[in-house]
Amino acid sequence: MYSDNIHFWHEAVPIMEPLYPWEFVQIGNCGSPIETERGWLLLTHGVGPLRQYSIGAALLDRDDPSRVLGRLSEPLIHWKNNSRCGYVPNVVYSCGAMVHGDTLIIPYALSDQQTTIALVSLREILDRLS
């Protein structure tokens, strides 16, 4: 959304819609975008069939973040057998990530019962998105 007034947001403009099977039910963001030399790296969560959650990524233009430069066709992180049990099964989710050197650090949870961290090469993910 865009607004010149922090208190009123009237114009919602969708940037992405579900495109791949693993995000057909729902797509959303996983925290704030991360500025990189190639654009804004945005982690997304997708909900697919049988409420199976995954974490994906997209690259947005630095000057016009409503322009999607690329997005992963396959999840970056997806549920596995160890995330099938718990209060909400088949779920992996994150509330954000950070970059340290050339490593994208993604803390995430599994089925509301475990947390872990994924380490991803920033260069490799940007190459896949560009």
Secondary structure, DSSP 4 states (H G I P E B T S, - for coil): -B-SBTTB--B--------SGGGSSEEEE-SS-EEETTEEEEEEEEE-GGG-EEEEEEEE-SS-TTSEEEE-SS-SEE--GGGSSSSS-S-EE-S--EEETTEEEEEEEETTTEEEEEEEEHHHHHHHH-
